[in-house]
Amino acid sequence: MRKEPDRVMIYRIPGVLVFCLGLSSAGAGCAGVGDDASPLDAPPRAAQGASGGSSVGSVFGPASDTLAGGGTASELLAYQDAVQGVWGNGLSAEALTRNALIANPRANPVMVTVPLATASYADDGGDLALRYQLRHEPTREVMRYLVACALEQGQSVSYTDTSTGEEFTFDGKIGICPVWGVDQAGPKCQQLVSACMLSLVNAMGRSITVSMRGQAFPEHRPGLLTPAPSVRVVTTTEDGEPIPSFRRCLVDSQGTSRSCGWTAEHVGSCTPGSIVYIATGGAPLTGCSDDPASAAGLPVSDTVLRVCSGIRGCDAGSPEHINQSEVGCNGRAEPALRFVCPSSAYFSLMSGPRTSVRASLATPAGSGAAALQKVRHFSVASRPRPSPPAPPGAISVAEAEFRAAVYPAAEADVFSWREGAFYGNLWGNEPLHPRLKAGMNEVDRNGNFNPAPTPREFSGQAIYQHAFACTGEYWTDHAAYVGERLCAGAEGEIDCVATSVGACDESLLVTDCPPLHKCAVTDGGLVEGDRDFQKCEGGERTWGHPITVFLNHPSDVVRDFPFSPFAPLLPRGLPSPGAQFCP
């Protein structure tokens, strides 16, 4: 168990001033994904469609059935799902600091000189420095994230433990450097993959959905790490478990309360407390009734909808399930859903057939008999909730400015809280702390792991000498936050994967200011307005390939704790007019 930092974190949220004694880290960095778990479990991004902000509504549907190059719409979606910016961070800090590959002084330099491929890591015939290392389960966790960051969908690395016969497959996901699958990794590739892995470290051992932004290889990976027009609904819990409603139905199931056979659609945005209507169909919604009886007599649609608060799907009756009702809209055959926008300001839409028939275990989820109809169009409309008359003498309270509901909401809107930047190189020239000697963090041919000790005099230091992190403008105690984000171990034996260098840019003043302006660029020029940090300092040099992480909610990475270490803000991440800045 990590000791709580002896520092006070002071932060404000609108209308509240609170104090928090550090960030407790019960279980920090110790929980890893299992061998059969899938890392980066956040939703695929679809870049189709358009979103509008009018109070009448917006329509989401396929732009075309074919591509300019002759591909089909499904091929377009497959490509877009491969160009990801939204992922689940769940790589444990403990695994990244105590693994038998990147933290192994003999294996580390060899990794980038050989392809990230099956043959390189084989027990029989692989490189001598890499053989047997994947017999160590935490090392396999690191390998999953390494392959997921570097390689793209369709690429993979397989490994067979010859001592047990167990087989493991590590799949490509993001595709930051797919050439590594067939060749060695160059300096830019190493830095981008390093930044990706650092971005996905989670000291709580949970899977928090984040948006990663940066500048990868635009010449042959267009759109990579660039905010998309929409975000798919997350289908897993923060513990990485599948939400039951997205599983196959093993028996015939009907209605909106069933917990199987649902499809994840997209995330929408709205003004908390406003009235929102959403329905299938391409025509804009107009003249919707608030009376559920207005849906009576309308044709029974083949499709049912469910709305959840936030960016994740939900089961009927769960706290995230929004109370909703079917209502009718003038001139439409399909009933619409009416609901009150939740306090999160975001809602997740799920769809499915009214009757989901039984599917065999061999049938892929969301296909065949389990999904008789694929919904391609949705329309949304919204209006402010009427305010009841104030009693005489009551103090008036200004309500949030009404903004029309948008579906689907853009990634930059859904993930607007800039957490900070991660950068450096886990490989390169003398990458490891000098205390790590040959033979440490290594697996022998008998499968025994020899961990590197952490003497007290080295506790709290980063084992990767060229890995760094800086914090966004809202954090008030940078060292405490990054320490809890990127460090793991017991008291007196704490290892960190990266060095905290302070604030990336100007920091909102609540406590003493750390060093400022670690990143010379606060909005990289590849995509104007995506707010990605570039040219960030660390270790007396400037790094050219950082990745900036954005959150959906400021407390996401510290959700086990009652408060969030952010400075005074207005809704949607804007500094309050009276906020002071560090000198």
C-alpha positions as CSV (number, residue, x, y, z in Angstrom):
1,M,0.0,0.0,0.0
2,R,1.3,3.4,-0.9
3,K,1.5,6.1,1.8
4,E,-0.7,9.1,1.1
5,P,1.4,12.1,0.1
6,D,2.0,14.6,2.9
7,R,0.8,17.6,0.9
8,V,-2.4,19.5,0.7
9,M,-4.3,19.8,-2.6
10,I,-6.5,22.9,-2.9
11,Y,-8.9,23.3,-5.7
12,R,-12.2,24.8,-6.6
13,I,-15.2,23.8,-8.6
14,P,-17.9,26.4,-9.4
15,G,-19.4,27.6,-6.1
16,V,-17.3,25.4,-3.9
17,L,-13.9,25.7,-2.2
18,V,-12.5,22.4,-0.8
19,F,-9.2,21.0,0.6
20,C,-8.0,17.5,0.0
21,L,-5.1,15.8,1.8
22,G,-3.3,14.3,-1.1
23,L,-4.4,11.4,-3.3
24,S,-4.8,8.1,-1.6
25,S,-3.6,5.3,-3.8
26,A,-5.1,2.1,-2.4
27,G,-4.2,-0.5,-4.9
28,A,-2.4,2.0,-7.0
29,G,-0.5,0.5,-9.8
30,C,-1.0,-3.1,-8.6
31,A,-4.0,-4.2,-10.6
32,G,-3.3,-5.3,-14.2
33,V,-5.4,-6.7,-17.0
34,G,-5.6,-10.4,-17.1
35,D,-4.1,-12.5,-19.9
36,D,-7.5,-12.8,-21.6
37,A,-8.4,-9.1,-21.1
38,S,-8.4,-6.6,-23.9
39,P,-6.5,-3.4,-23.2
40,L,-7.5,0.0,-24.6
41,D,-11.2,-1.0,-24.2
42,A,-12.7,2.3,-25.1
43,P,-15.1,2.7,-28.0
44,P,-14.2,2.8,-31.7
45,R,-14.6,6.2,-33.2
46,A,-16.8,6.8,-36.2
47,A,-15.9,9.8,-38.3
48,Q,-19.1,9.8,-40.3
49,G,-22.0,12.2,-40.0
50,A,-22.4,15.8,-39.0
51,S,-23.5,17.4,-35.8
52,G,-25.4,20.7,-35.4
53,G,-26.3,23.0,-32.5
54,S,-29.7,24.3,-33.5
55,S,-32.6,23.8,-31.2
56,V,-34.5,22.0,-34.0
57,G,-32.0,19.1,-34.0
58,S,-29.3,17.3,-35.9
59,V,-29.2,14.2,-38.0
60,F,-26.6,11.5,-37.9
61,G,-26.2,9.0,-40.7
62,P,-24.0,7.5,-43.4
63,A,-22.4,10.1,-45.6
64,S,-22.1,7.7,-48.5
65,D,-22.3,4.0,-49.3
66,T,-19.0,4.1,-51.2
67,L,-15.6,5.7,-50.8
68,A,-13.8,7.9,-53.3
69,G,-11.3,5.0,-53.7
70,G,-14.0,2.5,-54.4
71,G,-14.3,1.0,-50.9
72,T,-17.6,0.3,-49.2
73,A,-19.0,2.2,-46.2
74,S,-18.2,-0.7,-43.9
75,E,-14.6,-0.5,-45.1
76,L,-14.6,3.2,-44.3
77,L,-15.9,2.5,-40.8
78,A,-13.2,-0.2,-40.3
79,Y,-10.5,2.3,-41.3
80,Q,-12.0,5.0,-39.1
81,D,-12.2,2.6,-36.2
82,A,-8.4,2.0,-36.6
83,V,-7.7,5.8,-36.5
84,Q,-8.3,6.2,-32.8
85,G,-7.9,9.0,-30.4
86,V,-10.3,7.7,-27.6
87,W,-9.0,4.8,-25.6
88,G,-9.1,3.2,-22.1
89,N,-6.0,3.7,-20.0
90,G,-5.4,0.7,-17.8
91,L,-1.7,-0.1,-18.0
92,S,-0.5,-0.5,-14.4
93,A,2.5,1.6,-13.3
94,E,3.8,-1.4,-11.4
95,A,3.9,-3.5,-14.6
96,L,5.6,-0.8,-16.6
97,T,8.3,-0.3,-13.9
98,R,8.8,-4.0,-13.2
99,N,8.7,-5.9,-16.5
100,A,11.2,-8.1,-18.2
101,L,11.4,-6.2,-21.5
102,I,11.4,-2.4,-21.4
103,A,12.7,-2.3,-17.8
104,N,15.3,-5.0,-18.6
105,P,18.8,-3.5,-19.2
106,R,19.7,-6.3,-21.7
107,A,16.4,-6.5,-23.6
108,N,15.6,-2.8,-23.8
109,P,18.1,-1.8,-26.4
110,V,17.5,-4.9,-28.5
111,M,13.7,-4.4,-28.8
112,V,13.9,-1.4,-31.1
113,T,16.5,-3.1,-33.4
114,V,14.2,-6.0,-34.3
115,P,10.7,-6.1,-35.7
116,L,7.8,-6.1,-33.2
117,A,6.9,-9.5,-34.4
118,T,6.3,-13.1,-33.4
119,A,9.7,-14.4,-34.5
120,S,11.6,-11.8,-32.4
121,Y,10.2,-13.0,-29.1
122,A,9.9,-16.7,-29.6
123,D,11.3,-19.0,-26.9
124,D,12.9,-21.0,-29.7
125,G,14.7,-18.9,-32.3
126,G,14.0,-15.4,-31.0
127,D,16.6,-12.9,-30.1
128,L,18.7,-14.1,-27.2
129,A,17.9,-11.1,-25.0
130,L,14.2,-11.4,-25.7
131,R,13.7,-15.2,-25.2
132,Y,11.6,-16.3,-22.2
133,Q,10.8,-12.8,-21.1
134,L,7.1,-13.1,-22.0
135,R,6.7,-16.0,-19.5
136,H,6.2,-13.2,-17.0
137,E,2.5,-12.1,-16.7
138,P,3.1,-8.4,-16.0
139,T,5.5,-8.3,-19.0
140,R,2.7,-9.7,-21.1
141,E,0.5,-6.8,-19.9
142,V,3.1,-4.3,-21.0
143,M,3.5,-6.2,-24.3
144,R,-0.3,-5.9,-24.9
145,Y,-0.1,-2.1,-24.6
146,L,3.1,-1.8,-26.6
147,V,1.6,-3.7,-29.5
148,A,-1.7,-1.9,-29.2
149,C,0.0,1.5,-29.3
150,A,2.5,0.7,-32.1
151,L,0.7,-1.7,-34.5
152,E,-2.6,-1.2,-36.3
153,Q,-5.7,-3.4,-36.5
154,G,-4.8,-6.5,-38.5
155,Q,-1.3,-6.7,-37.1
156,S,-0.4,-8.8,-34.1
157,V,2.3,-10.6,-32.2
158,S,1.9,-14.1,-30.9
159,Y,3.9,-15.9,-28.2
160,T,3.9,-19.5,-27.1
161,D,5.3,-20.4,-23.7
162,T,7.2,-23.6,-24.5
163,S,7.3,-24.6,-20.8
164,T,3.5,-24.7,-20.5
165,G,2.2,-24.7,-24.1
166,E,0.1,-21.6,-23.4
167,E,-0.4,-19.3,-26.4
168,F,-0.9,-15.6,-26.3
169,T,-1.8,-13.1,-29.0
170,F,-1.2,-9.3,-28.7
171,D,-3.3,-7.3,-31.2
172,G,-2.5,-4.0,-32.8
173,K,-5.0,-1.2,-32.1
174,I,-4.0,2.4,-32.5
175,G,-1.3,2.0,-35.1
176,I,1.1,4.8,-34.2
177,C,4.1,3.0,-35.8
178,P,2.9,0.0,-37.9
179,V,6.3,-0.2,-39.7
180,W,7.7,-1.6,-36.4
181,G,5.9,-4.8,-37.2
182,V,8.3,-5.5,-40.1
183,D,11.3,-3.4,-39.4
184,Q,13.2,-1.7,-36.5
185,A,11.8,1.3,-34.7
186,G,13.3,4.7,-35.5
187,P,13.6,7.6,-33.1
188,K,10.3,9.2,-33.9
189,C,8.5,5.9,-33.7
190,Q,10.1,5.2,-30.3
191,Q,9.1,8.6,-28.9
192,L,5.5,8.3,-30.2
193,V,5.0,4.8,-28.8
194,S,6.6,5.9,-25.5
195,A,4.2,8.8,-25.2
196,C,1.3,6.5,-26.0
197,M,2.2,4.0,-23.3
198,L,2.8,6.8,-20.7
199,S,-0.5,8.3,-21.6
200,L,-2.2,5.0,-20.9
201,V,-0.7,4.3,-17.4
202,N,-3.3,4.2,-14.7
203,A,-2.1,4.0,-11.1
204,M,-5.5,2.9,-9.9
205,G,-5.4,-0.2,-12.1
206,R,-8.7,0.9,-13.7
207,S,-9.7,1.7,-17.3
208,I,-10.5,5.4,-17.6
209,T,-11.5,6.5,-21.1
210,V,-9.3,9.3,-22.4
211,S,-8.7,11.3,-25.6
212,M,-5.2,11.3,-26.9
213,R,-4.1,14.0,-29.3
214,G,-0.8,14.7,-31.0
215,Q,1.0,14.6,-34.3
216,A,2.0,11.1,-35.4
217,F,2.8,10.3,-39.0
218,P,0.3,12.5,-41.0
219,E,1.9,11.7,-44.3
220,H,0.7,8.1,-44.1
221,R,-1.6,8.0,-41.0
222,P,-4.0,10.8,-41.7
223,G,-6.4,11.5,-38.8
224,L,-4.4,9.6,-36.2
225,L,-4.6,11.2,-32.7
226,T,-6.9,13.9,-34.1
227,P,-10.3,14.7,-32.5
228,A,-13.1,13.0,-34.4
229,P,-16.6,14.3,-35.2
230,S,-18.1,11.6,-32.9
231,V,-17.4,9.2,-30.0
232,R,-18.8,5.7,-29.7
233,V,-20.4,4.7,-26.4
234,V,-18.1,2.8,-24.1
235,T,-19.2,-0.8,-23.6
236,T,-17.2,-1.7,-20.5
237,T,-17.1,-0.6,-16.9
238,E,-14.1,1.2,-15.4
239,D,-13.0,-2.2,-14.1
240,G,-12.7,-3.4,-17.7
241,E,-15.8,-5.7,-17.4
242,P,-18.3,-5.8,-20.3
243,I,-21.6,-4.1,-19.6
244,P,-24.1,-7.0,-19.7
245,S,-26.6,-5.2,-22.0
246,F,-24.0,-5.4,-24.8
247,R,-23.6,-9.1,-24.6
248,R,-25.4,-11.6,-26.9
249,C,-28.9,-12.8,-25.9
250,L,-28.8,-16.5,-25.0
251,V,-32.6,-16.6,-24.9
252,D,-35.2,-14.6,-26.8
253,S,-35.6,-11.3,-25.1
254,Q,-38.0,-8.4,-25.6
255,G,-38.5,-4.8,-24.6
256,T,-36.3,-2.0,-23.4
257,S,-35.5,-3.5,-20.0
258,R,-33.6,-6.5,-21.2
259,S,-29.9,-6.7,-20.4
260,C,-28.6,-8.2,-23.7
261,G,-28.6,-7.6,-27.4
262,W,-28.0,-3.8,-27.4
263,T,-25.7,-1.9,-29.7
264,A,-23.5,1.0,-28.7
265,E,-24.3,4.1,-30.7
266,H,-22.7,7.5,-29.9
267,V,-22.3,10.1,-27.2
268,G,-24.4,13.3,-27.3
269,S,-24.1,16.6,-25.4
270,C,-26.8,18.7,-23.8
271,T,-27.5,21.4,-21.3
272,P,-28.1,19.9,-17.8
273,G,-31.8,20.1,-16.9
274,S,-33.0,20.8,-20.5
275,I,-35.6,18.6,-22.2
276,V,-34.1,16.4,-24.9
277,Y,-35.9,14.4,-27.6
278,I,-34.1,11.8,-29.7
279,A,-35.5,9.3,-32.3
280,T,-34.6,7.2,-35.3
281,G,-35.2,8.7,-38.7
282,G,-33.4,11.2,-40.9
283,A,-35.9,14.1,-40.7
284,P,-35.3,16.7,-38.0
285,L,-37.5,16.4,-34.9
286,T,-40.3,19.1,-34.6
287,G,-43.4,19.5,-32.5
288,C,-42.7,16.7,-30.0
289,S,-45.1,16.2,-27.2
290,D,-44.3,15.8,-23.5
291,D,-47.2,13.4,-23.1
292,P,-46.2,9.7,-23.2
293,A,-49.7,8.9,-24.3
294,S,-49.0,10.7,-27.6
295,A,-47.0,7.6,-28.7
296,A,-50.1,5.5,-28.5
297,G,-51.4,4.2,-31.8
298,L,-48.1,4.9,-33.6
299,P,-46.7,2.0,-35.6
300,V,-44.5,-0.3,-33.4
301,S,-40.9,0.4,-34.4
302,D,-38.5,-2.4,-34.9
303,T,-36.0,-0.4,-32.9
304,V,-35.9,0.5,-29.2
305,L,-33.6,3.0,-27.6
306,R,-32.0,3.5,-24.2
307,V,-30.3,6.6,-22.9
308,C,-27.6,6.6,-20.2
309,S,-25.8,9.4,-18.4
310,G,-22.2,10.0,-19.3
311,I,-20.1,8.3,-22.0
312,R,-20.7,4.7,-21.0
313,G,-23.6,2.4,-21.8
314,C,-25.8,1.0,-18.9
315,D,-28.2,-1.6,-17.9
316,A,-31.9,-0.9,-17.2
317,G,-32.4,0.2,-13.6
318,S,-28.7,1.1,-13.0
319,P,-27.8,4.6,-11.6
320,E,-26.6,5.7,-15.1
321,H,-29.9,4.8,-16.8
322,I,-31.8,8.0,-17.4
323,N,-35.5,8.0,-16.8
324,Q,-37.1,8.3,-20.2
325,S,-40.4,8.0,-21.9
326,E,-41.6,7.3,-25.5
327,V,-43.5,10.2,-27.0
328,G,-44.8,11.1,-30.4
329,C,-43.6,13.9,-32.7
330,N,-45.8,15.5,-35.4
331,G,-45.4,14.0,-38.8
332,R,-43.3,11.0,-37.7
333,A,-44.2,7.4,-37.6
334,E,-41.5,6.5,-35.1
335,P,-41.9,7.4,-31.5
336,A,-39.2,9.6,-29.9
337,L,-37.6,9.4,-26.5
338,R,-38.0,12.3,-24.1
339,F,-35.6,12.7,-21.2
340,V,-34.0,15.4,-18.9
341,C,-30.4,16.1,-19.7
342,P,-28.3,14.7,-16.8
343,S,-25.9,16.8,-14.7
344,S,-22.9,15.3,-16.6
345,A,-24.1,17.2,-19.7
346,Y,-23.5,14.1,-21.8
347,F,-25.7,11.1,-22.7
348,S,-25.0,7.8,-24.3
349,L,-27.4,6.2,-26.8
350,M,-28.0,2.5,-27.1
351,S,-30.2,0.8,-29.8
352,G,-31.5,-2.6,-30.6
353,P,-34.3,-4.6,-32.1
354,R,-37.5,-4.6,-30.0
355,T,-37.1,-8.4,-29.9
356,S,-33.6,-9.8,-29.7
357,V,-33.6,-13.4,-30.7
358,R,-31.3,-16.0,-29.2
359,A,-27.8,-16.1,-30.7
360,S,-25.3,-19.0,-30.6
361,L,-22.0,-18.5,-28.8
362,A,-20.3,-18.7,-32.2
363,T,-22.2,-15.7,-33.5
364,P,-20.3,-12.4,-33.1
365,A,-22.0,-9.9,-30.9
366,G,-24.0,-7.3,-32.8
367,S,-24.4,-9.5,-35.9
368,G,-26.7,-12.1,-37.4
369,A,-29.9,-12.9,-35.6
370,A,-28.8,-10.9,-32.5
371,A,-29.1,-7.7,-34.5
372,L,-31.9,-7.9,-37.0
373,Q,-31.8,-4.2,-37.8
374,K,-28.9,-1.7,-37.9
375,V,-30.0,1.9,-37.2
376,R,-28.3,4.4,-39.4
377,H,-30.0,7.7,-38.6
378,F,-30.9,9.5,-35.4
379,S,-32.4,13.0,-34.9
380,V,-32.2,15.1,-31.8
381,A,-34.0,18.2,-30.5
382,S,-34.0,20.1,-27.2
383,R,-35.5,23.0,-25.3
384,P,-34.9,24.6,-21.9
385,R,-36.8,23.2,-19.0
386,P,-39.4,25.8,-17.9
387,S,-38.4,27.4,-14.6
388,P,-41.2,27.4,-11.9
389,P,-42.1,30.9,-10.6
390,A,-40.0,31.9,-7.7
391,P,-41.8,32.5,-4.4
392,P,-41.9,36.1,-3.2
393,G,-38.7,37.3,-1.7
394,A,-36.7,34.3,-3.0
395,I,-33.1,34.9,-4.1
396,S,-32.8,34.4,-7.9
397,V,-30.2,32.0,-9.1
398,A,-28.8,32.3,-12.6
399,E,-29.2,29.1,-14.6
400,A,-26.6,27.8,-17.1
401,E,-26.9,29.2,-20.5
402,F,-29.0,26.9,-22.7
403,R,-27.2,25.1,-25.5
404,A,-29.1,22.9,-27.9
405,A,-28.5,19.2,-27.6
406,V,-26.0,17.8,-30.2
407,Y,-25.9,14.2,-31.4
408,P,-23.4,12.9,-32.0
409,A,-21.1,15.3,-30.0
410,A,-17.6,15.9,-31.3
411,E,-14.7,14.3,-29.5
412,A,-13.2,17.7,-28.6
413,D,-16.4,18.6,-26.8
414,V,-16.8,15.2,-25.0
415,F,-13.2,15.3,-23.9
416,S,-12.5,18.9,-23.1
417,W,-10.5,18.7,-19.8
418,R,-6.8,18.9,-20.7
419,E,-5.0,16.6,-18.3
420,G,-1.4,17.2,-19.5
421,A,1.3,15.9,-21.9
422,F,3.4,12.8,-21.8
423,Y,6.7,12.5,-23.8
424,G,10.2,11.2,-24.0
425,N,11.7,7.8,-24.9
426,L,11.5,4.6,-23.0
427,W,14.4,3.3,-25.2
428,G,17.1,5.4,-26.8
429,N,20.5,6.3,-25.2
430,E,21.0,4.9,-21.7
431,P,17.3,4.9,-21.0
432,L,17.2,3.2,-17.6
433,H,18.2,4.4,-14.2
434,P,21.8,3.4,-13.4
435,R,20.7,1.3,-10.5
436,L,19.3,-1.2,-12.9
437,K,22.0,-3.7,-13.8
438,A,22.3,-6.6,-16.2
439,G,20.3,-9.6,-15.0
440,M,17.7,-7.4,-13.1
441,N,14.0,-7.5,-14.3
442,E,14.8,-10.6,-16.3
443,V,13.2,-14.0,-16.7
444,D,15.5,-17.1,-17.0
445,R,14.9,-20.1,-19.1
446,N,13.1,-21.8,-16.1
447,G,10.6,-18.9,-16.0
448,N,11.9,-17.3,-12.8
449,F,11.7,-13.5,-12.7
450,N,14.6,-11.6,-11.0
451,P,13.1,-8.2,-10.0
452,A,15.3,-5.1,-9.5
453,P,15.4,-4.0,-5.9
454,T,14.3,-0.5,-4.9
455,P,16.6,0.8,-2.2
456,R,15.2,3.5,-0.1
457,E,17.6,6.1,-1.6
458,F,16.2,5.5,-5.0
459,S,12.5,5.5,-4.0
460,G,10.3,7.9,-5.9
461,Q,12.8,8.2,-8.8
462,A,11.8,7.4,-12.4
463,I,13.4,4.2,-13.7
464,Y,13.1,5.6,-17.3
465,Q,15.5,8.5,-17.4
466,H,14.1,10.1,-20.5
467,A,10.4,9.8,-19.8
468,F,8.5,13.0,-18.7
469,A,5.0,14.3,-17.9
470,C,3.7,17.9,-17.5
471,T,0.3,18.9,-16.2
472,G,-2.4,20.9,-17.8
473,E,-3.6,24.3,-16.7
474,Y,-6.2,23.1,-14.2
475,W,-4.1,21.0,-11.8
476,T,-3.2,22.7,-8.5
477,D,-0.6,20.2,-7.1
478,H,1.4,18.9,-10.0
479,A,3.9,16.8,-8.2
480,A,1.2,15.0,-6.1
481,Y,-1.0,14.4,-9.1
482,V,1.7,13.0,-11.4
483,G,3.3,11.0,-8.6
484,E,0.0,9.2,-8.1
485,R,-0.6,8.9,-11.8
486,L,2.8,7.4,-12.8
487,C,4.3,5.8,-9.7
488,A,3.8,2.4,-8.0
489,G,5.2,0.4,-5.1
490,A,5.1,0.1,-1.3
491,E,6.3,2.7,1.1
492,G,10.1,3.1,0.7
493,E,10.1,1.2,-2.6
494,I,8.3,3.5,-4.9
495,D,9.2,3.4,-8.6
496,C,7.9,6.0,-11.1
497,V,7.7,5.5,-14.9
498,A,8.3,9.2,-15.7
499,T,9.6,12.4,-14.1
500,S,7.1,15.2,-13.4
501,V,8.5,18.5,-14.7
502,G,5.6,20.7,-13.5
503,A,3.1,22.6,-15.6
504,C,3.0,22.4,-19.4
505,D,1.9,26.0,-19.7
506,E,0.3,28.7,-17.5
507,S,-1.3,27.3,-14.4
508,L,-4.3,28.7,-12.6
509,L,-3.2,30.0,-9.3
510,V,-4.5,28.2,-6.2
511,T,-1.3,27.0,-4.5
512,D,2.4,27.7,-5.1
513,C,3.2,27.6,-8.8
514,P,5.5,24.9,-10.2
515,P,8.0,25.8,-13.0
516,L,6.1,27.1,-16.0
517,H,6.1,26.9,-19.8
518,K,7.5,23.4,-20.2
519,C,5.9,23.2,-23.6
520,A,6.6,26.0,-26.1
521,V,3.5,25.2,-28.2
522,T,0.1,24.9,-26.6
523,D,-1.8,24.1,-29.8
524,G,0.1,22.1,-32.4
525,G,-0.3,23.3,-35.9
526,L,-1.4,20.0,-37.6
527,V,-5.0,20.5,-36.4
528,E,-5.8,24.0,-35.3
529,G,-7.8,24.2,-32.1
530,D,-7.2,20.6,-30.8
531,R,-5.0,22.1,-28.0
532,D,-2.2,19.5,-28.2
533,F,1.1,20.5,-26.5
534,Q,4.2,20.4,-28.6
535,K,8.0,21.1,-28.1
536,C,8.0,20.1,-24.4
537,E,11.1,20.2,-22.2
538,G,12.5,17.4,-20.2
539,G,16.0,16.3,-19.2
540,E,17.6,19.4,-20.6
541,R,16.3,18.8,-24.1
542,T,13.1,19.5,-26.1
543,W,11.0,16.6,-27.2
544,G,9.1,16.8,-30.5
545,H,6.5,14.1,-30.3
546,P,4.4,14.4,-27.1
547,I,0.9,13.1,-26.7
548,T,-1.7,15.3,-24.9
549,V,-4.4,13.6,-22.8
550,F,-7.9,15.0,-22.4
551,L,-10.6,13.8,-19.9
552,N,-14.4,13.7,-20.1
553,H,-14.6,14.7,-16.4
554,P,-12.0,16.3,-14.2
555,S,-12.2,13.6,-11.5
556,D,-12.0,10.7,-13.9
557,V,-8.4,9.8,-13.1
558,V,-9.0,10.2,-9.3
559,R,-12.5,8.9,-9.2
560,D,-11.9,6.9,-6.0
561,F,-11.6,10.2,-4.2
562,P,-14.4,12.6,-3.3
563,F,-12.9,15.7,-5.0
564,S,-11.0,16.7,-8.0
565,P,-7.7,18.8,-7.9
566,F,-8.8,21.4,-10.5
567,A,-8.7,25.2,-10.3
568,P,-11.8,27.6,-10.5
569,L,-13.7,26.9,-13.7
570,L,-16.9,27.7,-15.5
571,P,-18.8,24.9,-17.2
572,R,-17.1,23.2,-20.1
573,G,-13.6,23.8,-18.9
574,L,-13.4,27.6,-19.3
575,P,-11.4,29.6,-16.6
576,S,-13.6,31.8,-14.5
577,P,-13.2,35.6,-15.1
578,G,-11.5,36.1,-11.7
579,A,-9.0,33.3,-12.0
580,Q,-5.4,34.4,-11.4
581,F,-2.4,33.0,-13.2
582,C,1.0,32.2,-11.9
583,P,3.5,35.0,-12.5
